[in-house]
Amino acid sequence: MKIKKLLFICSQNKLRSPTAEAVFSEYKGLDVESAGLNHDAEIPLSVEAIERADIIFVMEKAHRNKLSKKFKPYLKGKRVICLDILDDYNYMDTDLIDLLKIKVLPLLGTF
């Protein structure tokens, strides 16, 4: 079984992407990281994180645009998926967890 490497990105890496990392790290066969696009994010996005990822999930269209602007040369051949999850949730909010599972799990196939 090949391990899928997932990268979740939001702005600050404080609420949405760390929640996604915590949730999907519990799944066998997934290697999960999270990062933020802002320069003052808890864990700022790095080229290395992008290169490691099989699938990159961004929370909003604005994140996809910023990701493309800042890291375009490193995104060739990468699958980038926008989850359309607004910044309306706290860390580990049960509604956020449910929404993440509904949106992400079908995209992963079987593992």
Secondary structure, 3 states (H helix, E strand, C coil): CCCEEEEEEECCCCCHHHHHHHHHCCCCCEEEEEEECCCCCCCECCHHHHHHCCEEEECCHHHHHHHHHHHHHHCCCCEEEECCCCCCCCCCCHHHHHHHHHHHHHHHCCC
